[in-house]
Amino acid sequence: MINETSAVAFRQNLGEYLNLVQYRKDSVLIKKDGKPVAALVDAALFERIRAMQDRFDALCDRIASGYSNLPEAEGMAEIEQACAEARRETADEWRAAGRLPPLAPEPKRSRRAAPLKAGKTKIAARVIGEG
């Protein structure tokens, strides 16, 4: 459970909050002027957070070195494409498991092109390459 308290109340009740964290494995969010400024968590959780941060930093370094010879825009486009593909795959898996509603069917498209309006045939012919 996450408890919230002001910095003043935290200072006045430090022992109580330490007991909550140590024995109940709760966390305490400390606010100053209504804004979160710090958190008190048990030491085991803090070690897990630090380990995850180290792994995240190492992964960021690997990604950065893998894309170091690529222009930034090209690398970002590739990353965005990979993210979009992963999101689609996850959504497909969730739909199959019933966690997301099925996609709405796409509207049917006509096989014939709509006729050109009068006066636009010459422009269209030039664009197509027939005139």
GUVO-121809 format. One line per 5 residues: number of its first residue (from 1); their letters; for each residue x, y, z of C-alpha. Coordinates in steps of 0.25 Angstrom, whole numbers, plus 5000, padded with zeros to 4 digits. Layout:
<tormars>
NUM> a> X/Y/Z  ...
</tormars>
This chain:
<tormars>
1> minet> 5000/5000/5000  5005/5014/4997  5002/5024/5008  5003/5039/5005  5007/5050/5015
6> savaf> 5013/5064/5016  5027/5067/5019  5023/5073/5032  5015/5061/5036  5026/5051/5031
11> rqnlg> 5036/5059/5040  5027/5058/5052  5024/5043/5050  5037/5038/5045  5037/5025/5054
16> eylnl> 5023/5022/5050  5026/5023/5035  5038/5014/5037  5030/5003/5044  5020/5004/5032
21> vqyrk> 5031/5002/5022  5040/4992/5030  5029/4983/5035  5017/4984/5026  5025/4987/5013
26> dsvli> 5017/4999/5010  5022/5011/5003  5021/5026/5007  5020/5037/4997  5024/5050/5003
31> kkdgk> 5018/5063/4998  5022/5077/5000  5012/5088/4996  5003/5077/4991  5014/5072/4981
36> pvaal> 5021/5059/4982  5036/5061/4985  5041/5048/4991  5037/5033/4994  5041/5024/5006
41> vdaal> 5041/5010/5002  5047/4997/5008  5062/4994/5005  5058/4981/4997  5049/4989/4987
46> ferir> 5060/5000/4986  5070/4990/4982  5061/4984/4972  5058/4998/4966  5073/5001/4966
51> amqdr> 5076/4988/4958  5065/4991/4948  5071/5005/4946  5084/4999/4944  5078/4989/4934
56> fdalc> 5071/5000/4927  5083/5009/4926  5091/4997/4920  5080/4995/4910  5079/5009/4906
61> drias> 5095/5009/4904  5093/4997/4895  5082/5003/4886  5090/5016/4885  5103/5009/4881
66> gysnl> 5095/5000/4871  5090/5013/4864  5102/5022/4866  5106/5021/4851  5091/5024/4846
71> peaeg> 5085/5038/4844  5076/5041/4856  5064/5043/4848  5066/5029/4841  5069/5023/4854
76> maeie> 5056/5029/4861  5048/5024/4849  5053/5010/4850  5050/5010/4865  5036/5016/4863
81> qacae> 5033/5005/4853  5038/4994/4862  5029/5000/4873  5017/5001/4864  5019/4986/4860
86> arret> 5020/4982/4875  5008/4989/4878  5000/4983/4867  5005/4969/4871  5001/4971/4885
91> adewr> 4987/4976/4881  4985/4964/4873  4989/4955/4884  4980/4963/4894  4968/4962/4884
96> aagrl> 4970/4947/4882  4970/4946/4897  4957/4954/4898  4964/4966/4906  4961/4976/4894
101> pplap> 4949/4977/4885  4950/4972/4871  4954/4982/4860  4942/4988/4852  4942/4983/4838
106> epkrs> 4948/4993/4828  4938/4999/4818  4938/4992/4804  4944/5000/4793  4939/5000/4779
111> rraap> 4949/4994/4769  4945/5005/4758  4950/5019/4759  4940/5030/4760  4938/5037/4747
116> lkagk> 4946/5050/4745  4937/5063/4746  4937/5071/4733  4949/5080/4731  4958/5072/4739
121> tkiaa> 4961/5061/4728  4973/5068/4722  4980/5071/4736  4977/5056/4740  4983/5051/4726
126> rvige> 4996/5059/4728  4997/5054/4742  4995/5040/4738  5004/5042/4726  4994/5040/4715
131> g> 4994/5054/4709
</tormars>
